Amino acid sequence: MKKLSLHAVRQKFKETHPNVSETIDFTIDDKPDAKVFHIEHPLFQSNKTKRALEKARDAQNDLDMAQALLGDQWDDFEQAGGQAGDVMLMLASLQNELTDTLPDGTPTRR
């Protein structure tokens, strides 16, 4: 069996899915000067983020999940009026996008 390079696998995925970036950038509102927050795309999350999310899942609440995703940005996010539930809605929407079609446009089965 041929040896695989995980780096090459990641690069190939990024090439075949140009609309999927390693981070998800978002703002709380549509104002031109709105602060931009960043979370790791679920497919590219670091082990550190995955561990934090596992702990948050054990607590079973959106607040802990959003804090795990935002990490050091959490305080700024909350001070700017950000809501944990909105982060979870964004992730649910992203998950739907990822499972709706294959790279060639073929619908997936749910």
Biopython code that builds the backbone (N, CA, C, O; Angstrom):
import numpy as np
from Bio.PDB.StructureBuilder import StructureBuilder

atoms = [
    (1, "MET", "N", (0.844, -1.183, 0.000)),
    (1, "MET", "CA", (0.000, 0.000, 0.000)),
    (1, "MET", "C", (0.890, 1.247, 0.000)),
    (1, "MET", "O", (1.930, 1.297, 0.656)),
    (2, "LYS", "N", (0.454, 2.220, -0.738)),
    (2, "LYS", "CA", (1.187, 3.476, -0.869)),
    (2, "LYS", "C", (1.091, 4.294, 0.424)),
    (2, "LYS", "O", (0.042, 4.352, 1.065)),
    (3, "LYS", "N", (2.204, 4.918, 0.785)),
    (3, "LYS", "CA", (2.234, 5.780, 1.974)),
    (3, "LYS", "C", (1.541, 7.104, 1.650)),
    (3, "LYS", "O", (1.810, 7.724, 0.621)),
    (4, "LEU", "N", (0.646, 7.525, 2.544)),
    (4, "LEU", "CA", (-0.065, 8.785, 2.367)),
    (4, "LEU", "C", (0.579, 9.890, 3.197)),
    (4, "LEU", "O", (1.056, 9.656, 4.307)),
    (5, "SER", "N", (0.583, 11.060, 2.654)),
    (5, "SER", "CA", (1.008, 12.252, 3.385)),
    (5, "SER", "C", (-0.255, 12.985, 3.820)),
    (5, "SER", "O", (-1.062, 13.385, 2.981)),
    (6, "LEU", "N", (-0.427, 13.160, 5.121)),
    (6, "LEU", "CA", (-1.610, 13.866, 5.603)),
    (6, "LEU", "C", (-1.632, 15.309, 5.111)),
    (6, "LEU", "O", (-2.699, 15.870, 4.860)),
    (7, "HIS", "N", (-0.457, 15.900, 4.975)),
    (7, "HIS", "CA", (-0.375, 17.256, 4.427)),
    (7, "HIS", "C", (-0.934, 17.271, 2.999)),
    (7, "HIS", "O", (-1.701, 18.163, 2.635)),
    (8, "ALA", "N", (-0.544, 16.283, 2.201)),
    (8, "ALA", "CA", (-1.021, 16.212, 0.818)),
    (8, "ALA", "C", (-2.530, 15.972, 0.767)),
    (8, "ALA", "O", (-3.218, 16.520, -0.094)),
    (9, "VAL", "N", (-3.040, 15.158, 1.681)),
    (9, "VAL", "CA", (-4.483, 14.904, 1.740)),
    (9, "VAL", "C", (-5.226, 16.203, 2.030)),
    (9, "VAL", "O", (-6.239, 16.507, 1.399)),
    (10, "ARG", "N", (-4.713, 16.963, 2.989)),
    (10, "ARG", "CA", (-5.342, 18.244, 3.348)),
    (10, "ARG", "C", (-5.296, 19.201, 2.158)),
    (10, "ARG", "O", (-6.294, 19.850, 1.842)),
    (11, "GLN", "N", (-4.149, 19.289, 1.502)),
    (11, "GLN", "CA", (-4.006, 20.192, 0.361)),
    (11, "GLN", "C", (-4.951, 19.794, -0.770)),
    (11, "GLN", "O", (-5.564, 20.654, -1.401)),
    (12, "LYS", "N", (-5.066, 18.499, -1.025)),
    (12, "LYS", "CA", (-5.957, 18.012, -2.084)),
    (12, "LYS", "C", (-7.403, 18.383, -1.758)),
    (12, "LYS", "O", (-8.150, 18.816, -2.636)),
    (13, "PHE", "N", (-7.793, 18.213, -0.498)),
    (13, "PHE", "CA", (-9.150, 18.577, -0.094)),
    (13, "PHE", "C", (-9.386, 20.065, -0.336)),
    (13, "PHE", "O", (-10.427, 20.456, -0.864)),
    (14, "LYS", "N", (-8.420, 20.888, 0.049)),
    (14, "LYS", "CA", (-8.565, 22.334, -0.121)),
    (14, "LYS", "C", (-8.656, 22.711, -1.602)),
    (14, "LYS", "O", (-9.387, 23.632, -1.968)),
    (15, "GLU", "N", (-7.912, 21.996, -2.448)),
    (15, "GLU", "CA", (-7.958, 22.261, -3.889)),
    (15, "GLU", "C", (-9.313, 21.889, -4.480)),
    (15, "GLU", "O", (-9.837, 22.601, -5.337)),
    (16, "THR", "N", (-9.876, 20.779, -4.025)),
    (16, "THR", "CA", (-11.144, 20.308, -4.578)),
    (16, "THR", "C", (-12.360, 20.950, -3.915)),
    (16, "THR", "O", (-13.487, 20.776, -4.379)),
    (17, "HIS", "N", (-12.134, 21.683, -2.842)),
    (17, "HIS", "CA", (-13.208, 22.385, -2.135)),
    (17, "HIS", "C", (-12.780, 23.840, -1.910)),
    (17, "HIS", "O", (-12.556, 24.246, -0.770)),
    (18, "PRO", "N", (-12.667, 24.619, -2.979)),
    (18, "PRO", "CA", (-12.135, 25.980, -2.848)),
    (18, "PRO", "C", (-12.980, 26.908, -1.974)),
    (18, "PRO", "O", (-12.485, 27.939, -1.517)),
    (19, "ASN", "N", (-14.219, 26.567, -1.740)),
    (19, "ASN", "CA", (-15.071, 27.416, -0.901)),
    (19, "ASN", "C", (-14.952, 27.097, 0.579)),
    (19, "ASN", "O", (-15.584, 27.754, 1.406)),
    (20, "VAL", "N", (-14.150, 26.098, 0.924)),
    (20, "VAL", "CA", (-13.959, 25.715, 2.328)),
    (20, "VAL", "C", (-12.594, 26.220, 2.778)),
    (20, "VAL", "O", (-11.564, 25.749, 2.295)),
    (21, "SER", "N", (-12.585, 27.175, 3.701)),
    (21, "SER", "CA", (-11.313, 27.687, 4.213)),
    (21, "SER", "C", (-11.051, 27.096, 5.596)),
    (21, "SER", "O", (-11.946, 26.513, 6.209)),
    (22, "GLU", "N", (-9.846, 27.248, 6.072)),
    (22, "GLU", "CA", (-9.478, 26.669, 7.367)),
    (22, "GLU", "C", (-10.129, 27.388, 8.529)),
    (22, "GLU", "O", (-10.285, 26.817, 9.608)),
    (23, "THR", "N", (-10.511, 28.638, 8.318)),
    (23, "THR", "CA", (-11.198, 29.379, 9.378)),
    (23, "THR", "C", (-12.519, 29.925, 8.852)),
    (23, "THR", "O", (-12.706, 30.127, 7.652)),
    (24, "ILE", "N", (-13.412, 30.152, 9.783)),
    (24, "ILE", "CA", (-14.686, 30.791, 9.479)),
    (24, "ILE", "C", (-14.622, 32.174, 10.110)),
    (24, "ILE", "O", (-14.499, 32.310, 11.328)),
    (25, "ASP", "N", (-14.705, 33.186, 9.276)),
    (25, "ASP", "CA", (-14.661, 34.566, 9.749)),
    (25, "ASP", "C", (-16.087, 35.094, 9.783)),
    (25, "ASP", "O", (-16.855, 34.891, 8.843)),
    (26, "PHE", "N", (-16.436, 35.769, 10.868)),
    (26, "PHE", "CA", (-17.798, 36.283, 10.993)),
    (26, "PHE", "C", (-17.821, 37.524, 11.868)),
    (26, "PHE", "O", (-16.897, 37.783, 12.640)),
    (27, "THR", "N", (-18.887, 38.276, 11.731)),
    (27, "THR", "CA", (-19.124, 39.455, 12.562)),
    (27, "THR", "C", (-20.458, 39.274, 13.274)),
    (27, "THR", "O", (-21.273, 38.438, 12.884)),
    (28, "ILE", "N", (-20.669, 40.051, 14.302)),
    (28, "ILE", "CA", (-21.930, 39.977, 15.036)),
    (28, "ILE", "C", (-23.027, 40.724, 14.290)),
    (28, "ILE", "O", (-24.193, 40.330, 14.331)),
    (29, "ASP", "N", (-22.653, 41.801, 13.611)),
    (29, "ASP", "CA", (-23.638, 42.586, 12.870)),
    (29, "ASP", "C", (-23.070, 42.966, 11.510)),
    (29, "ASP", "O", (-21.959, 42.569, 11.158)),
    (30, "ASP", "N", (-23.838, 43.737, 10.750)),
    (30, "ASP", "CA", (-23.441, 44.102, 9.388)),
    (30, "ASP", "C", (-22.789, 45.473, 9.281)),
    (30, "ASP", "O", (-22.597, 45.978, 8.176)),
    (31, "LYS", "N", (-22.449, 46.078, 10.403)),
    (31, "LYS", "CA", (-21.831, 47.407, 10.370)),
    (31, "LYS", "C", (-20.463, 47.323, 9.686)),
    (31, "LYS", "O", (-19.754, 46.329, 9.839)),
    (32, "PRO", "N", (-20.091, 48.365, 8.932)),
    (32, "PRO", "CA", (-18.812, 48.345, 8.218)),
    (32, "PRO", "C", (-17.596, 48.179, 9.141)),
    (32, "PRO", "O", (-16.589, 47.596, 8.740)),
    (33, "ASP", "N", (-17.690, 48.685, 10.363)),
    (33, "ASP", "CA", (-16.552, 48.606, 11.280)),
    (33, "ASP", "C", (-16.690, 47.460, 12.289)),
    (33, "ASP", "O", (-16.005, 47.445, 13.312)),
    (34, "ALA", "N", (-17.567, 46.510, 12.001)),
    (34, "ALA", "CA", (-17.795, 45.392, 12.923)),
    (34, "ALA", "C", (-16.524, 44.565, 13.100)),
    (34, "ALA", "O", (-15.807, 44.290, 12.138)),
    (35, "LYS", "N", (-16.263, 44.179, 14.331)),
    (35, "LYS", "CA", (-15.099, 43.343, 14.634)),
    (35, "LYS", "C", (-15.299, 41.964, 14.011)),
    (35, "LYS", "O", (-16.386, 41.390, 14.075)),
    (36, "VAL", "N", (-14.241, 41.449, 13.413)),
    (36, "VAL", "CA", (-14.284, 40.131, 12.793)),
    (36, "VAL", "C", (-13.751, 39.104, 13.785)),
    (36, "VAL", "O", (-12.671, 39.271, 14.352)),
    (37, "PHE", "N", (-14.518, 38.047, 13.983)),
    (37, "PHE", "CA", (-14.117, 36.933, 14.841)),
    (37, "PHE", "C", (-13.796, 35.742, 13.949)),
    (37, "PHE", "O", (-14.255, 35.670, 12.808)),
    (38, "HIS", "N", (-13.014, 34.818, 14.469)),
    (38, "HIS", "CA", (-12.567, 33.665, 13.688)),
    (38, "HIS", "C", (-12.720, 32.400, 14.526)),
    (38, "HIS", "O", (-12.383, 32.380, 15.710)),
    (39, "ILE", "N", (-13.227, 31.356, 13.899)),
    (39, "ILE", "CA", (-13.178, 30.030, 14.513)),
    (39, "ILE", "C", (-12.621, 29.070, 13.474)),
    (39, "ILE", "O", (-12.692, 29.328, 12.272)),
    (40, "GLU", "N", (-12.075, 27.976, 13.942)),
    (40, "GLU", "CA", (-11.549, 26.974, 13.023)),
    (40, "GLU", "C", (-12.711, 26.238, 12.360)),
    (40, "GLU", "O", (-13.697, 25.889, 13.010)),
    (41, "HIS", "N", (-12.576, 26.012, 11.072)),
    (41, "HIS", "CA", (-13.576, 25.220, 10.363)),
    (41, "HIS", "C", (-13.602, 23.827, 10.996)),
    (41, "HIS", "O", (-12.543, 23.292, 11.324)),
    (42, "PRO", "N", (-14.771, 23.231, 11.175)),
    (42, "PRO", "CA", (-14.840, 21.911, 11.816)),
    (42, "PRO", "C", (-13.928, 20.856, 11.188)),
    (42, "PRO", "O", (-13.433, 19.978, 11.895)),
    (43, "LEU", "N", (-13.701, 20.924, 9.897)),
    (43, "LEU", "CA", (-12.821, 19.946, 9.250)),
    (43, "LEU", "C", (-11.346, 20.183, 9.544)),
    (43, "LEU", "O", (-10.524, 19.286, 9.361)),
    (44, "PHE", "N", (-11.006, 21.384, 9.999)),
    (44, "PHE", "CA", (-9.609, 21.740, 10.222)),
    (44, "PHE", "C", (-9.308, 22.096, 11.676)),
    (44, "PHE", "O", (-8.279, 22.711, 11.958)),
    (45, "GLN", "N", (-10.179, 21.722, 12.590)),
    (45, "GLN", "CA", (-9.973, 22.076, 13.997)),
    (45, "GLN", "C", (-8.721, 21.414, 14.565)),
    (45, "GLN", "O", (-8.415, 20.258, 14.274)),
    (46, "SER", "N", (-8.018, 22.176, 15.375)),
    (46, "SER", "CA", (-6.825, 21.660, 16.045)),
    (46, "SER", "C", (-7.240, 20.680, 17.142)),
    (46, "SER", "O", (-8.391, 20.667, 17.576)),
    (47, "ASN", "N", (-6.296, 19.874, 17.576)),
    (47, "ASN", "CA", (-6.574, 18.958, 18.690)),
    (47, "ASN", "C", (-6.974, 19.734, 19.934)),
    (47, "ASN", "O", (-7.831, 19.286, 20.696)),
    (48, "LYS", "N", (-6.358, 20.901, 20.148)),
    (48, "LYS", "CA", (-6.693, 21.728, 21.313)),
    (48, "LYS", "C", (-8.172, 22.121, 21.280)),
    (48, "LYS", "O", (-8.871, 22.019, 22.289)),
    (49, "THR", "N", (-8.636, 22.564, 20.128)),
    (49, "THR", "CA", (-10.042, 22.949, 19.998)),
    (49, "THR", "C", (-10.950, 21.738, 20.161)),
    (49, "THR", "O", (-11.984, 21.822, 20.823)),
    (50, "LYS", "N", (-10.572, 20.620, 19.567)),
    (50, "LYS", "CA", (-11.396, 19.406, 19.689)),
    (50, "LYS", "C", (-11.508, 18.952, 21.146)),
    (50, "LYS", "O", (-12.573, 18.516, 21.583)),
    (51, "ARG", "N", (-10.414, 19.055, 21.891)),
    (51, "ARG", "CA", (-10.466, 18.683, 23.316)),
    (51, "ARG", "C", (-11.392, 19.622, 24.091)),
    (51, "ARG", "O", (-12.181, 19.177, 24.925)),
    (52, "ALA", "N", (-11.290, 20.909, 23.812)),
    (52, "ALA", "CA", (-12.154, 21.887, 24.484)),
    (52, "ALA", "C", (-13.619, 21.632, 24.134)),
    (52, "ALA", "O", (-14.494, 21.763, 24.989)),
    (53, "LEU", "N", (-13.883, 21.273, 22.889)),
    (53, "LEU", "CA", (-15.258, 20.982, 22.482)),
    (53, "LEU", "C", (-15.789, 19.722, 23.153)),
    (53, "LEU", "O", (-16.961, 19.663, 23.525)),
    (54, "GLU", "N", (-14.936, 18.717, 23.310)),
    (54, "GLU", "CA", (-15.357, 17.491, 24.002)),
    (54, "GLU", "C", (-15.790, 17.799, 25.425)),
    (54, "GLU", "O", (-16.820, 17.308, 25.889)),
    (55, "LYS", "N", (-15.004, 18.610, 26.114)),
    (55, "LYS", "CA", (-15.368, 18.999, 27.483)),
    (55, "LYS", "C", (-16.678, 19.778, 27.484)),
    (55, "LYS", "O", (-17.524, 19.578, 28.355)),
    (56, "ALA", "N", (-16.842, 20.661, 26.509)),
    (56, "ALA", "CA", (-18.066, 21.460, 26.422)),
    (56, "ALA", "C", (-19.275, 20.578, 26.116)),
    (56, "ALA", "O", (-20.364, 20.819, 26.636)),
    (57, "ARG", "N", (-19.091, 19.562, 25.278)),
    (57, "ARG", "CA", (-20.200, 18.649, 24.970)),
    (57, "ARG", "C", (-20.656, 17.915, 26.219)),
    (57, "ARG", "O", (-21.846, 17.654, 26.396)),
    (58, "ASP", "N", (-19.709, 17.584, 27.078)),
    (58, "ASP", "CA", (-20.063, 16.914, 28.335)),
    (58, "ASP", "C", (-20.974, 17.799, 29.175)),
    (58, "ASP", "O", (-21.873, 17.301, 29.854)),
    (59, "ALA", "N", (-20.747, 19.106, 29.133)),
    (59, "ALA", "CA", (-21.577, 20.049, 29.891)),
    (59, "ALA", "C", (-22.935, 20.245, 29.216)),
    (59, "ALA", "O", (-23.893, 20.685, 29.852)),
    (60, "GLN", "N", (-23.010, 19.919, 27.939)),
    (60, "GLN", "CA", (-24.246, 19.974, 27.154)),
    (60, "GLN", "C", (-24.920, 21.345, 27.162)),
    (60, "GLN", "O", (-26.129, 21.452, 27.368)),
    (61, "ASN", "N", (-24.128, 22.386, 26.938)),
    (61, "ASN", "CA", (-24.772, 23.690, 26.769)),
    (61, "ASN", "C", (-24.033, 24.522, 25.725)),
    (61, "ASN", "O", (-22.819, 24.415, 25.553)),
    (62, "ASP", "N", (-24.807, 25.348, 25.041)),
    (62, "ASP", "CA", (-24.273, 26.163, 23.950)),
    (62, "ASP", "C", (-23.222, 27.157, 24.410)),
    (62, "ASP", "O", (-22.290, 27.465, 23.667)),
    (63, "LEU", "N", (-23.361, 27.656, 25.612)),
    (63, "LEU", "CA", (-22.420, 28.648, 26.126)),
    (63, "LEU", "C", (-21.009, 28.065, 26.176)),
    (63, "LEU", "O", (-20.063, 28.690, 25.697)),
    (64, "ASP", "N", (-20.865, 26.887, 26.745)),
    (64, "ASP", "CA", (-19.547, 26.250, 26.816)),
    (64, "ASP", "C", (-19.015, 25.901, 25.428)),
    (64, "ASP", "O", (-17.815, 26.008, 25.174)),
    (65, "MET", "N", (-19.915, 25.482, 24.527)),
    (65, "MET", "CA", (-19.488, 25.144, 23.167)),
    (65, "MET", "C", (-18.954, 26.391, 22.450)),
    (65, "MET", "O", (-17.895, 26.343, 21.826)),
    (66, "ALA", "N", (-19.678, 27.490, 22.540)),
    (66, "ALA", "CA", (-19.243, 28.726, 21.882)),
    (66, "ALA", "C", (-17.929, 29.222, 22.476)),
    (66, "ALA", "O", (-17.051, 29.680, 21.745)),
    (67, "GLN", "N", (-17.791, 29.134, 23.795)),
    (67, "GLN", "CA", (-16.537, 29.546, 24.440)),
    (67, "GLN", "C", (-15.384, 28.677, 23.959)),
    (67, "GLN", "O", (-14.287, 29.182, 23.723)),
    (68, "ALA", "N", (-15.619, 27.377, 23.812)),
    (68, "ALA", "CA", (-14.569, 26.473, 23.335)),
    (68, "ALA", "C", (-14.153, 26.836, 21.911)),
    (68, "ALA", "O", (-12.967, 26.806, 21.585)),
    (69, "LEU", "N", (-15.103, 27.171, 21.082)),
    (69, "LEU", "CA", (-14.801, 27.520, 19.692)),
    (69, "LEU", "C", (-14.067, 28.849, 19.571)),
    (69, "LEU", "O", (-13.138, 28.984, 18.775)),
    (70, "LEU", "N", (-14.487, 29.817, 20.358)),
    (70, "LEU", "CA", (-13.902, 31.158, 20.258)),
    (70, "LEU", "C", (-12.613, 31.319, 21.049)),
    (70, "LEU", "O", (-11.810, 32.203, 20.751)),
    (71, "GLY", "N", (-12.407, 30.479, 22.049)),
    (71, "GLY", "CA", (-11.174, 30.543, 22.825)),
    (71, "GLY", "C", (-10.918, 31.921, 23.399)),
    (71, "GLY", "O", (-11.770, 32.481, 24.089)),
    (72, "ASP", "N", (-9.737, 32.473, 23.114)),
    (72, "ASP", "CA", (-9.327, 33.772, 23.659)),
    (72, "ASP", "C", (-10.179, 34.942, 23.172)),
    (72, "ASP", "O", (-10.092, 36.039, 23.724)),
    (73, "GLN", "N", (-10.986, 34.726, 22.165)),
    (73, "GLN", "CA", (-11.839, 35.795, 21.636)),
    (73, "GLN", "C", (-13.154, 35.924, 22.404)),
    (73, "GLN", "O", (-13.904, 36.875, 22.188)),
    (74, "TRP", "N", (-13.439, 34.971, 23.303)),
    (74, "TRP", "CA", (-14.750, 34.915, 23.948)),
    (74, "TRP", "C", (-15.137, 36.225, 24.635)),
    (74, "TRP", "O", (-16.241, 36.725, 24.421)),
    (75, "ASP", "N", (-14.258, 36.780, 25.445)),
    (75, "ASP", "CA", (-14.605, 38.001, 26.183)),
    (75, "ASP", "C", (-14.958, 39.144, 25.230)),
    (75, "ASP", "O", (-15.944, 39.849, 25.446)),
    (76, "ASP", "N", (-14.157, 39.329, 24.177)),
    (76, "ASP", "CA", (-14.450, 40.378, 23.189)),
    (76, "ASP", "C", (-15.780, 40.105, 22.493)),
    (76, "ASP", "O", (-16.567, 41.021, 22.257)),
    (77, "PHE", "N", (-16.020, 38.850, 22.170)),
    (77, "PHE", "CA", (-17.266, 38.454, 21.513)),
    (77, "PHE", "C", (-18.472, 38.792, 22.384)),
    (77, "PHE", "O", (-19.454, 39.364, 21.912)),
    (78, "GLU", "N", (-18.383, 38.433, 23.644)),
    (78, "GLU", "CA", (-19.502, 38.679, 24.557)),
    (78, "GLU", "C", (-19.692, 40.184, 24.801)),
    (78, "GLU", "O", (-20.822, 40.672, 24.835)),
    (79, "GLN", "N", (-18.584, 40.913, 24.969)),
    (79, "GLN", "CA", (-18.670, 42.363, 25.184)),
    (79, "GLN", "C", (-19.268, 43.082, 23.976)),
    (79, "GLN", "O", (-19.898, 44.130, 24.117)),
    (80, "ALA", "N", (-19.065, 42.512, 22.793)),
    (80, "ALA", "CA", (-19.614, 43.113, 21.576)),
    (80, "ALA", "C", (-21.087, 42.744, 21.373)),
    (80, "ALA", "O", (-21.708, 43.157, 20.393)),
    (81, "GLY", "N", (-21.636, 41.969, 22.302)),
    (81, "GLY", "CA", (-23.047, 41.586, 22.207)),
    (81, "GLY", "C", (-23.286, 40.234, 21.582)),
    (81, "GLY", "O", (-24.428, 39.870, 21.302)),
    (82, "GLY", "N", (-22.215, 39.478, 21.357)),
    (82, "GLY", "CA", (-22.354, 38.157, 20.751)),
    (82, "GLY", "C", (-23.107, 37.182, 21.639)),
    (82, "GLY", "O", (-22.998, 37.224, 22.864)),
    (83, "GLN", "N", (-23.870, 36.306, 21.004)),
    (83, "GLN", "CA", (-24.659, 35.308, 21.708)),
    (83, "GLN", "C", (-24.204, 33.906, 21.307)),
    (83, "GLN", "O", (-24.004, 33.622, 20.126)),
    (84, "ALA", "N", (-24.046, 33.046, 22.290)),
    (84, "ALA", "CA", (-23.608, 31.671, 22.044)),
    (84, "ALA", "C", (-24.542, 30.954, 21.074)),
    (84, "ALA", "O", (-24.087, 30.214, 20.202)),
    (85, "GLY", "N", (-25.832, 31.168, 21.225)),
    (85, "GLY", "CA", (-26.801, 30.508, 20.351)),
    (85, "GLY", "C", (-26.608, 30.852, 18.889)),
    (85, "GLY", "O", (-26.835, 30.013, 18.017)),
    (86, "ASP", "N", (-26.187, 32.087, 18.608)),
    (86, "ASP", "CA", (-25.946, 32.487, 17.221)),
    (86, "ASP", "C", (-24.751, 31.743, 16.631)),
    (86, "ASP", "O", (-24.755, 31.397, 15.449)),
    (87, "VAL", "N", (-23.736, 31.498, 17.442)),
    (87, "VAL", "CA", (-22.582, 30.718, 16.984)),
    (87, "VAL", "C", (-23.043, 29.302, 16.642)),
    (87, "VAL", "O", (-22.620, 28.736, 15.634)),
    (88, "MET", "N", (-23.904, 28.735, 17.475)),
    (88, "MET", "CA", (-24.389, 27.382, 17.229)),
    (88, "MET", "C", (-25.261, 27.334, 15.967)),
    (88, "MET", "O", (-25.202, 26.363, 15.213)),
    (89, "LEU", "N", (-26.065, 28.373, 15.736)),
    (89, "LEU", "CA", (-26.863, 28.445, 14.501)),
    (89, "LEU", "C", (-25.960, 28.507, 13.272)),
    (89, "LEU", "O", (-26.235, 27.870, 12.255)),
    (90, "MET", "N", (-24.874, 29.284, 13.377)),
    (90, "MET", "CA", (-23.930, 29.390, 12.274)),
    (90, "MET", "C", (-23.318, 28.023, 11.967)),
    (90, "MET", "O", (-23.195, 27.645, 10.802)),
    (91, "LEU", "N", (-22.938, 27.290, 13.001)),
    (91, "LEU", "CA", (-22.353, 25.966, 12.794)),
    (91, "LEU", "C", (-23.363, 24.991, 12.208)),
    (91, "LEU", "O", (-23.014, 24.181, 11.349)),
    (92, "ALA", "N", (-24.603, 25.058, 12.661)),
    (92, "ALA", "CA", (-25.644, 24.184, 12.115)),
    (92, "ALA", "C", (-25.846, 24.473, 10.627)),
    (92, "ALA", "O", (-26.003, 23.551, 9.826)),
    (93, "SER", "N", (-25.840, 25.746, 10.267)),
    (93, "SER", "CA", (-25.984, 26.137, 8.871)),
    (93, "SER", "C", (-24.813, 25.615, 8.045)),
    (93, "SER", "O", (-25.003, 25.105, 6.941)),
    (94, "LEU", "N", (-23.615, 25.744, 8.578)),
    (94, "LEU", "CA", (-22.424, 25.246, 7.898)),
    (94, "LEU", "C", (-22.498, 23.735, 7.724)),
    (94, "LEU", "O", (-22.168, 23.217, 6.657)),
    (95, "GLN", "N", (-22.922, 23.034, 8.750)),
    (95, "GLN", "CA", (-23.040, 21.573, 8.678)),
    (95, "GLN", "C", (-24.017, 21.177, 7.574)),
    (95, "GLN", "O", (-23.768, 20.223, 6.836)),
    (96, "ASN", "N", (-25.121, 21.903, 7.461)),
    (96, "ASN", "CA", (-26.084, 21.619, 6.392)),
    (96, "ASN", "C", (-25.459, 21.828, 5.024)),
    (96, "ASN", "O", (-25.693, 21.040, 4.107)),
    (97, "GLU", "N", (-24.669, 22.881, 4.880)),
    (97, "GLU", "CA", (-23.996, 23.140, 3.605)),
    (97, "GLU", "C", (-23.037, 22.015, 3.259)),
    (97, "GLU", "O", (-22.960, 21.602, 2.101)),
    (98, "LEU", "N", (-22.305, 21.512, 4.247)),
    (98, "LEU", "CA", (-21.316, 20.465, 4.004)),
    (98, "LEU", "C", (-21.960, 19.136, 3.653)),
    (98, "LEU", "O", (-21.360, 18.339, 2.932)),
    (99, "THR", "N", (-23.150, 18.878, 4.137)),
    (99, "THR", "CA", (-23.778, 17.582, 3.888)),
    (99, "THR", "C", (-24.818, 17.627, 2.777)),
    (99, "THR", "O", (-25.381, 16.590, 2.424)),
    (100, "ASP", "N", (-25.084, 18.796, 2.220)),
    (100, "ASP", "CA", (-26.096, 18.893, 1.175)),
    (100, "ASP", "C", (-25.631, 18.351, -0.171)),
    (100, "ASP", "O", (-26.414, 17.731, -0.891)),
    (101, "THR", "N", (-24.351, 18.581, -0.523)),
    (101, "THR", "CA", (-23.872, 18.135, -1.825)),
    (101, "THR", "C", (-22.443, 17.620, -1.741)),
    (101, "THR", "O", (-21.664, 18.008, -0.870)),
    (102, "LEU", "N", (-22.130, 16.736, -2.674)),
    (102, "LEU", "CA", (-20.762, 16.259, -2.833)),
    (102, "LEU", "C", (-20.011, 17.274, -3.693)),
    (102, "LEU", "O", (-20.632, 18.164, -4.275)),
    (103, "PRO", "N", (-18.669, 17.154, -3.783)),
    (103, "PRO", "CA", (-17.915, 18.124, -4.584)),
    (103, "PRO", "C", (-18.416, 18.257, -6.025)),
    (103, "PRO", "O", (-18.301, 19.329, -6.619)),
    (104, "ASP", "N", (-18.974, 17.172, -6.595)),
    (104, "ASP", "CA", (-19.472, 17.248, -7.971)),
    (104, "ASP", "C", (-20.908, 17.761, -8.052)),
    (104, "ASP", "O", (-21.482, 17.830, -9.139)),
    (105, "GLY", "N", (-21.495, 18.127, -6.895)),
    (105, "GLY", "CA", (-22.844, 18.661, -6.874)),
    (105, "GLY", "C", (-23.928, 17.635, -6.598)),
    (105, "GLY", "O", (-25.099, 17.993, -6.469)),
    (106, "THR", "N", (-23.556, 16.366, -6.504)),
    (106, "THR", "CA", (-24.524, 15.314, -6.216)),
    (106, "THR", "C", (-25.031, 15.453, -4.785)),
    (106, "THR", "O", (-24.231, 15.597, -3.861)),
    (107, "PRO", "N", (-26.344, 15.413, -4.589)),
    (107, "PRO", "CA", (-26.869, 15.509, -3.214)),
    (107, "PRO", "C", (-26.428, 14.326, -2.361)),
    (107, "PRO", "O", (-26.279, 13.206, -2.850)),
    (108, "THR", "N", (-26.226, 14.593, -1.095)),
    (108, "THR", "CA", (-25.869, 13.521, -0.170)),
    (108, "THR", "C", (-27.128, 12.966, 0.470)),
    (108, "THR", "O", (-28.189, 13.589, 0.431)),
    (109, "ARG", "N", (-26.996, 11.791, 1.057)),
    (109, "ARG", "CA", (-28.105, 11.198, 1.796)),
    (109, "ARG", "C", (-27.963, 11.568, 3.246)),
    (109, "ARG", "O", (-26.853, 11.619, 3.776)),
    (110, "ARG", "N", (-29.072, 11.825, 3.888)),
    (110, "ARG", "CA", (-29.042, 12.149, 5.310)),
    (110, "ARG", "C", (-29.613, 11.021, 6.091)),
    (110, "ARG", "O", (-29.681, 11.092, 7.318)),
]
sb = StructureBuilder()
sb.init_structure("model")
sb.init_model(0)
sb.init_chain("A")
sb.init_seg("    ")
for serial, (resi, resn, name, xyz) in enumerate(atoms, 1):
    if name == "N":
        sb.init_residue(resn, " ", resi, " ")
    sb.init_atom(name, np.array(xyz, "f"), 0.0, 1.0, " ", f" {name:<3s}", serial, name[0])
structure = sb.get_structure()
